[in-house]
C-alpha cells in the first residue's frame, strides 16, 4: 500500500501531480490553514504530514498516544513553526527544503532595501492616486544605496547571496555577525568583515538585513535596545522570520524617528499586520514573498518529495533536521 500523506496547503500543480502518483495523498482543496484540531487528527491518520510556515505545530497538536505520522516534510527552509522537541520525543523525522530558495529570497531582500531607500512604495501610491504634479528637484528625495554599508545578521546561504548582490551590484561594503566564524573564498572576495557582536554591526551599518533562523533564542533578537543601537538614518530589512524582530519595539523606533525605515517580508503574527505599520510611508511591506517564484516553489516541492521518497524507501533522508 502507498504511504498515506496529507498536504496542508495547495502546492504547485506539477508537484501535486507527482505526490498524487507516488502516494495516497490528501490535498487541502480550500487552501486555508488547518486548525489545531485538524492538525492533531492528521498525526493519527496519516503516515506523513507536509506542512508549511502557515501551519503552527506546537507541542499541543502532537498526539499524546502513539503517532501514525513518522515524517514532517516541511515546505520551506525555516522550521521554527514546528516544536522540534515534541517531534524528537515521538521519533518523528522532520525535513526542510534548503538551498533552492536562496537566490529568490536574496532578491527580495534587495528589492526591499532598494524600495524603502528610494521611497518606491510611497512614490507609486502617490502616482496611482493622481497626486503627482510632475518632476521637481525636491520631490521624493530618498537615500542613496550604492557605496553604503550593509550589515548582515546571519551569514548563511541567503545572507551570503544578499551580500554578494549588494557588494558586486551596488559597491556596498559588507560587515556581518554570525555565531560561528565564517571565512571562505566568497567572504574574502567581497572583503566582508565579521564583527564580534550584533551591536557592532548595528552601529556601523546603513542597512541591516536579517538572515537568521526564527524561534528559540532568536525570538526578538532585534529588540528595543538593539534598534536604539542602529544609526539614526539606517534601515532594517527582514526576510528571515517575523519573530526575530520585536514588532512593538520596531513600531516605536519608526514612530520616534530612531531609524529611517524598514522593509519587511515577514511578520510576528502572520497574516496579521499591525495597522501602525500599514500607515507608515517609510515602511515597505510584502506578504511573505521571499520564495514566491514558480521555479523556486516547484523546486521546494520537489525537494520535499525527495525527502518523502527517501524516507519511505528506507534510505537516508537528504534534508533531515531531526
N, C-alpha and C positions, 0 to 999 in steps of 0.2 A: 504493500500500500504506500501511496505517496505521503510524505510528511504533510501535516495539516498546518498551514500558516495563515496569519491574518496581517493585512497591510492596513495600517491605521489611518492613512490619508491617501488621496489619489497620487499616483506616481506617473511619470511619462509613459505614454501608451506603449512604446516599444518595450519598456521594462515590464510593465504589467502583462504583456503578451507572453513573455518568457516565463514569468512567475506562474501564469495560468497553465502553461505547458508542463513545467517541471514539478509543480507542487499542487496539492489540493488547497487552492488559495481562496480566501475570503477577502473581498475588497470592500472598503468603506465607500459605498456609492455616493453618500451625502457629502463626503469630504469635510465634515465637521469634526472637530476634535472629540475623541471618545471620552465619556465621563469616567470618573474613578470607578464606578460600579461596573461599567463595561470593560475597563482595563483589567479589573480584578477577575472578572469572569473569563477573560481571554487567557489568563495564566492557567486556568483549569481545563480549557477546551482546545488549546492549540499547542502544537509542538514548538512553534517559533512565533514570536511577535516582531513585526517590522515597524518600529516606532520612528517618530521624527521629533524635532525640538519642540513642537507644539503639544507633545504628549508628556505630561508630568507623571513621573513614575517614582514617587516617594515610597518609603518602606510600607506605608499603609495600604498600597494597592497590591503588594506582593502577597500571595496566599499564605495563610498560617499552616495549612496542611501541605502535603506533597504537591509540587507544581508539575503539571504536564509540560509546561514550557521549559525548554532547556537552552534556548538561544534567544537573545535580543539582538537582532541585526539592525542596528541603528542607521538611519538615513541621514548622514551628516558626520562631520569630524568631531564636533563637540558632544559630550555626553553628560554634562552637569545636570541635565533634567532627569537622569536615572540615578537612583540610590545604588551606587556600586557595592556598598557594603551588604545591602539586602540581597543583591544578586549573588554575591560571593558566598554568603551564608547558605544559599539554596543550591549552590553548584550550577548556577545559570551563567552560561557564557555570554559576554557582551562584546560586540564588534562595532567598529565605526567605518567611515569611508575617507581616510586621509589622502592627501596628495592631489586628488582630482579636482578639488575646488580652490586650490592655491591661487592660481592666476586670476580667476574671476573675482575672488574676494579682495585681492590686492588692487585690482582695477577699481572696485567700488570704493575702497579706501581713498585712492587718489581722486576719484570722482567727487567724493565728499569734501576732501581737502581743497580742491580747486573751486568747488561750488560755493563753499562758505567763505573762502578767502576773497573771491571775486564777486560775491553777492549775487550769484546767478539765480537762485531761487527767488529772492526778493525782486530782482530785476524782471524776471519773467512774469511774476504776478502783477507787477506794475503795468507791464506792456499788455498783458491779456485783459486787464481791467480798463484799458483805454486811457490810462493816466500818463503815458509818456508824451512829453511835449516836444521831443526832439533832442538832438545832441547838444550838450553844453559842457564846458571844461570841468565843472564840479559835479557832474551827475554820476551817482552810484560809485563813488570813489571806494575802491577796495584795497586789499593788501597784496603786494607782490609775493609770488611764490618762489620764483627762480632765485637761487642763491641763498635761500634761507636755511635754517637749521631744523631738521626733522628728528624728533625723539621717538624711538620705538620702545614700547614696553612689551617684551616677549619676542625674542629673535628666533622664532621657529621658521617653518616653511613660509607662512604668509607674511610674517614680519620681514623676512629677507626679501621676498618678492616685492613688497611695498617699498622697502628701502632702495632696491635696485631701480625701480621706476622713478623714485624721487631723485636719486643721485645721478643716474645716467640720462634721465629725461629732462630734469629741471635743475641740474647742477647744485643740488641741495647737499649740505653737509649732514652726515648721519651719525647720531650717537644713540646708544641704546642701553637698556637694562635687561639682563636675563639672569635667572637664578644660577645657572651653570655657566662656565666660561665658554664663549664661542669665539673661535679663532681658526678661520679656514680661508681658502682662496677667495671665496665670494666676499667675505668680510674685508679682507686685505685689499681686494680690487676696488672696493668702494671707499676705502680709507675710513671705515666706520669705527667709532671709538666706543668701547664698552665701559660704562661707568659703574661705580660700586653700589650706588643706591638709586632708587626711583626718584628721590628728591633731587639728586644731582642732575638727572635727565630733565626733570621738570623745570629746573632753574635756568637751563641753557636753551631749551627748545622753543622755536617759534610755533611749531606744530607738534602735537603729541598724538601718536597713533597707537591704539591699544590692540595687541595681538596675543593675549594670554588666555588660558582656559578660564572658564567661569566656575562658580561654585566653590565650596570649601573655603580655604583661607584667602582666595582671590575675591570673595564677595566684598564689595565696597572697597576694593583695593585703591580706587581713586575716591577719596573722601574729602571732607571739607578742608582738612589741613593740607592735603596734597594739592587740591585745587588752588589753595592760597599760595602754594609754592611755585605755581606757574607764573610766567611773565604776564604782565597786565594786558599785553596785546597778543597773547598766544591763543591758539585754537586747539580744542580737543576733538579727536576723531575716534569713534568707536565702531568697529566692525567685528568685535570679539563676541562678548556676551553681555547682555544688558545689566546683569547683576554685578559686573566688575566695577560699575560706577554707581555711587550713591546718588540717585536721581534727584532727591530733595536738595542735597548739597550742591549739585550741578545747577539746579534752577536758581538757588540763592546766589551762586557765583556769577551766573549770567545776568540776573536781575540787578545785582550790585555792581556790575561792571568790573568784576575781579579778573575775568578773562574775556577775550574778544568775541568768542563764538564757539559753536560746536557743530560737528557733522555726525549724525547718529543713524546707524542702520539697525541697531538692536536696543531693546528697552527692558527695564526690570519686570514689568507686568504685562508683557505682550499678550494680546494685541492692544491692551490699554495704553494710551499715551496721555500724560498729564496735559490739561488744557494750557497750562503755563508754557510748556514747550511749544505747543502749536501756535501760540500767539506771538512768539518771538521771531523777529525778522532776521536775527543773527544766528539762527539755528536752521540747518538743513536736515530734514527728516526723510528717511527712506524706510519702507516696510519690509525689512529683513531680506534685502535683495542680493546679498553677497554672492551667492552661488547661482543666481537666477539667470542662467543662460541654458538654452536647450542642450548644448554639448555637455555642460557640466552636470546638469541634473540627470541626464541619461547616464553619464559616467558614474555618478554617485549610486544610482540604482543598480547598475551592473556590478559595481564593487560589492554592494550588499548581496546580490545574487551569488557572487563568487564565494562570499563567506558562508552563505546558506548551503551551497552545494558541497563545499569542503567539509562543513560540519556534519551533514547527514551522510556523506560518504566515508566518514571516519578519518578524514585527512586533517593535517594541521590547518587551523583557521588563519588566513593571512593577516587579518586586521583585528586580532583579539586584544581587547583592553582589560578583560577579566577572564 
